Amino acid sequence: MRNIATLRDFASTVRSKNAGVDHITFDIIFRERESFERVRDAKVITPEVVCRLLRVTPDRLTDFVVFEPANAIKFTIRRERPSGSPGERDVFGSQQYAPLLDLEVP
């Protein structure tokens, strides 16, 4: 049985939260520089991967930043509906990061 490393093994923080009523922002932060560089260099998290995992079209991805001074990868998506509107599923945007946790890291 092969033991596969995932993003949750490397990142100290993976979170999502509101960025105004129309956007959700995501932060992936690494405590160790080596972990950040391993994930960054392997291109585990790219705009294409984010869109696929979150099931959003590329036009909904408004920002994608590899922020080296903070050992972080940050991105923002536009919501389908404003926060708190009828049919909207996560008022605070705090439950949207889960698909990122099991990303495999070579």
C-alpha positions as CSV (number, residue, x, y, z in Angstrom):
1,M,0.0,0.0,0.0
2,R,1.4,3.4,-1.1
3,N,1.2,6.3,1.3
4,I,0.3,9.4,-0.7
5,A,1.0,12.9,0.6
6,T,-1.8,15.4,0.2
7,L,-2.1,19.2,0.6
8,R,-3.4,18.8,4.2
9,D,0.0,17.2,5.0
10,F,1.9,20.3,4.0
11,A,-0.3,23.4,4.6
12,S,-0.7,24.8,8.1
13,T,-3.9,26.7,7.0
14,V,-6.4,26.0,4.3
15,R,-9.5,28.2,4.6
16,S,-12.2,30.0,2.7
17,K,-14.2,33.0,3.7
18,N,-16.4,35.8,2.4
19,A,-14.7,38.6,0.4
20,G,-17.7,40.9,0.3
21,V,-21.2,39.6,-0.7
22,D,-20.2,38.5,-4.2
23,H,-16.9,36.7,-3.7
24,I,-15.2,33.9,-1.7
25,T,-11.5,34.1,-1.0
26,F,-9.2,31.1,-0.3
27,D,-5.9,31.0,1.6
28,I,-3.4,28.2,1.6
29,I,-0.6,29.0,4.0
30,F,2.5,27.0,4.7
31,R,4.5,27.2,7.9
32,E,7.7,25.8,6.4
33,R,9.3,27.4,3.3
34,E,10.2,23.9,2.0
35,S,6.6,22.8,2.1
36,F,5.5,25.9,0.2
37,E,8.2,25.4,-2.4
38,R,7.4,21.7,-2.9
39,V,3.7,22.4,-3.6
40,R,4.4,25.5,-5.7
41,D,7.1,23.8,-7.8
42,A,4.9,20.7,-8.4
43,K,2.1,23.0,-9.7
44,V,-0.3,21.2,-7.5
45,I,-2.5,24.3,-7.2
46,T,-3.1,26.2,-10.5
47,P,-6.0,28.2,-11.8
48,E,-7.0,25.2,-13.9
49,V,-6.9,22.9,-10.9
50,V,-8.9,25.4,-8.7
51,C,-11.6,25.7,-11.4
52,R,-11.9,21.9,-11.8
53,L,-12.0,21.1,-8.0
54,L,-14.5,23.9,-7.2
55,R,-16.5,23.3,-10.3
56,V,-16.3,26.9,-11.4
57,T,-15.8,28.3,-14.9
58,P,-12.5,30.2,-15.4
59,D,-14.4,33.5,-15.7
60,R,-15.4,33.1,-12.0
61,L,-11.8,32.9,-10.8
62,T,-11.1,36.6,-10.3
63,D,-7.6,36.4,-8.6
64,F,-4.9,33.9,-8.3
65,V,-1.7,34.8,-6.4
66,V,1.4,32.8,-5.3
67,F,2.5,35.1,-2.5
68,E,6.0,34.1,-1.7
69,P,6.7,36.5,1.2
70,A,4.0,34.7,3.2
71,N,4.5,31.2,1.9
72,A,0.9,31.3,0.6
73,I,-1.3,30.7,-2.4
74,K,-4.4,32.8,-2.5
75,F,-7.3,33.0,-4.9
76,T,-10.8,34.4,-5.1
77,I,-13.9,33.2,-6.9
78,R,-17.1,35.1,-7.8
79,R,-20.2,33.6,-6.1
80,E,-23.1,32.3,-8.2
81,R,-25.4,34.2,-5.9
82,P,-24.8,36.9,-3.3
83,S,-24.2,35.7,0.2
84,G,-27.4,35.2,2.1
85,S,-29.6,35.3,-1.0
86,P,-32.3,32.6,-1.7
87,G,-30.7,29.4,-2.9
88,E,-27.2,30.3,-1.7
89,R,-25.6,27.4,0.2
90,D,-22.8,28.9,2.4
91,V,-23.5,32.3,3.8
92,F,-20.0,32.8,5.2
93,G,-18.1,31.0,2.4
94,S,-16.3,29.0,5.1
95,Q,-17.0,25.5,3.8
96,Q,-15.7,25.8,0.3
97,Y,-12.1,24.8,0.8
98,A,-12.7,21.0,1.5
99,P,-12.0,19.8,-2.1
100,L,-8.4,21.2,-1.8
101,L,-7.4,19.1,1.2
102,D,-7.0,15.8,-0.7
103,L,-4.9,17.2,-3.5
104,E,-2.0,14.8,-4.1
105,V,1.5,16.3,-3.7
106,P,4.3,14.5,-5.5
